[in-house]
Amino acid sequence: MHTIDLARLSLALVPALMVVLVQWRWSLAPGTSLLALARMVLQLCLIGYVLNYIFAGDQHWIVLLVLSVMLLASSWIALRSVPTRRKDLFSLALFSTVVVNVAILALITQLVLQADPWYKPSVVIPIAGMVFATGMNSISLFAERYFSEIANGQQQLSARGVAYQATLIPIINSLFAVGLVSLPGMMTGQILSGVSPMIAVRYQIMVMLMLFASSGLTAALFYQLLSYKQFKQ
């Protein structure tokens, strides 16, 4: 793969800033987007250095520590869509993320990819990032839509159905579009690095199945825990 120098990389910032400009012209508080873009760049630069250290160290305890931080962060960020309930629901989000997505992570890395050693950082951490982020987004989408439906007077089961369907829209759209409209990140990266397209396809099928399961099961477990908590109250 070709190395992207900073001057050429900066060109990718132009269309992103155009979005911020639209937000500013339409009085839609562009500060949030600017902050998000700045954090994205900073976080990715930092994680680049951190991953170099982790890959070189090849220690299982470091990998477990990184996974723990990812789980805590993703569970907290997932509830950004319901800020007034964030503290109350954090334990539910964390439990849902851990139970579903750690199980999926173990299935993919240990049985499908057969990572050797089991904690191989270059396999476990990237896969964990994809799975945890999907679980995070599913909780965020479900919680926002569910509580909005409840606030609008919908019954619990009706709100559950609407919220669950809304949660699955992004991943189902991705399933329909992959290979026709889009070539997803993992597949594109592998092809750019010289891997056979047919091998890249197998990896992408694995990823799509993994993400669909993460999205649906995390949201379902989150609702079950939420329902149980509300019943006890």
N, C-alpha and C positions, 0 to 999 in steps of 0.2 A: 504494500500500500504506500501511496505517496504521503510524505509528511506535509501537513498544512502549516505554512508559516503564519505568523500573527497578522501580517498585513492582509493576506487573503482571507484569513478567518474573520477579520473585522468586517469584510463585505457582507457576511451573513447577518450582521447586526442591522443592516439598513432596512430590510423589510420588517424586522421586529420593531424597530423604532417608528416605522410608519403606522403600525397598529397603535402604539402609544399616542402618536399624533392624532389619530382618529378619536381615541378616547378623550384626549384633551379638547379637541374641537367640539365634541359632543357633550362635554362637561360630565364625563363618567369617571372622574377620579383616577387619572393615569398613574398616580403615585404608587398604587398597589402593584401595577404591572412593572414599573421601573424597579421597585424593590425586589419583586420576584426575579426579574432578569439579573439584577446585580447579585442576589443570593445564589442564583443558579450558577453563574460564572465562578463566584468565589468558592462555592461548595464543590463544584466539579474540579477546580484547580487543586483544592485541598485534598479531595479524595484521590486524585491522581498521585500525589506524593505519598499519601497513606497506603494506597494499594501497592505501590512500589516496595514500601517497607514490609507490608504483610506478605506479599508474594516471596520476597527474599527471605523473610524469617521462617515461613512455613511451619508455624506453631499452632496446634489445635486450640489452645486457650485464647490466642489472639483472634482467631476466626469466630469462636463462640462469643467473645466480647463484642466484636463487630456486629454479629447477628442480634445480640441483645439490644444494642444501641439502635439498630435499625427497627426492631420490633417496637421499642418504646416510642421512637420518633414517629413511626408510621401510624401508630395507634392514636397518638396525640393530634397529629395533623389531620387524621381522618375525620375528627370531630370539629374541624374548622367551620363546617357548614352549619353547625348548631352550637354557636359559642356560649349560649346561656345554659346549655346542658352539658358542657364539655367535661367538667369535673365529675359530675354524677355518672356519666356514661363511659369514662375512660377505662375503668376496670373491665367493662363489658367488651369494649372495642379491643383491648389488649388480649383478653382471653380468647375472643373469636379469632383474632389474627394468629395467635400462637397455636391454637388447636388445629385450625384448618391449614394454615400456610406452612407451618413447620412440618406437618404430615406430608403435604404435597412436595415440599422441598426435599424431604428424606426420600420419598418415592422416586423423584426425578434424579437426584444426584447419586443415590445408592443403588437403585435397581435399573433405571433406564440408562444413565450415563456411566454408572459403576466407577465413581471417582476413586482414585487410588493415590494417596491415602483418602480415607472417608471425608476428611476435612479439607481436601485440596482447595486452597483459596481461589485459584483462577477458575474453578468450576462452581464451588458452593456460593461464593459471594455474588457473582453476577446473576446466577439463577435466583438467589434469595432476593436480590433487588427487584427483579421482575415480579416475583410472586408477592412479596410484601407490598409493593406499590399497587398492585391490582387489588389486593385485599383492602388496602387503605382507601382506594377510590370507591370500592363497592360499599363500604360502610358509610363513607361521606355522602354518596348519592342516595343510598337507602334512607339514612337518617334524615336528610334534608327533606326528601319527598314525603316520607312517612309522617313526620311531625307537621308538615304543611297541610297534608290531607286531614289529619286529626284536627288541626286548628280551623279548617274549613267545614268541620262538622261531619266528616265521614266516620263511619263505624270502623272499628279496629281491623277487622278482616278485610274490608274493602280498601282501607288505607294500606294494609300490608300488600295486597295484590298489585295496586297501582305502583307502590314504591319498588316492589321487587321487579316488575316489568321495566320500570324506568332504569333501575340499576343495571339490567342486562342489555339495555339498548347499545351502549358503546361496544361491548365485546361481541354481540351478535352482528352488528354492522361490520365489525372487523372480520368476522368469520365469512360473511358474504363477500366482502371486498378483497380479501387477501388473494393474491395471484391474478386478480382481474384489474383492480384499481390500484392496489398498493403492493409493494414488496417490503415487508416489515424489517425492522432494524437488524435483528440477528441474521436473517437471510441475506440482506443487502451487505452487511459487514463481511460475512463469509465469502460471498461472491467477489467482493472487491479485493479480498485478501487471497483470491485464487482457488478457493474451494469449489469442487464440482457443484453445479446447480442442483443435481439430484441429491447429493449429500446434504446440501443446505436446505432443501425441501423437507427432508426428514426431521432436521432440527427444528424447522419452523412449525411443522405439524405438532411436534412435542410441545413447543412453546404455546401454541394456540389452545391446545387441549388443557394445558396447565393453567393458562390464564382464565379460560372459561370456567374451569372448576373452582379456581380461587374466587372469582367474582361471585358466582352463584352460591357457593357453600359458606363463604364468609358472611355474606349478607343474611343468609338463612339462619345461621347460628347466632348472629348478632340479634336478629329479631326474636329468636326463641329465648335468649337471655333477657332481652328487654321485656318481653311479655311476662316472663316469670317474675321479674323484679316488680313490674306494675301490679301483678296479681298479689304478691306478698304485701304490697302497700295498701 
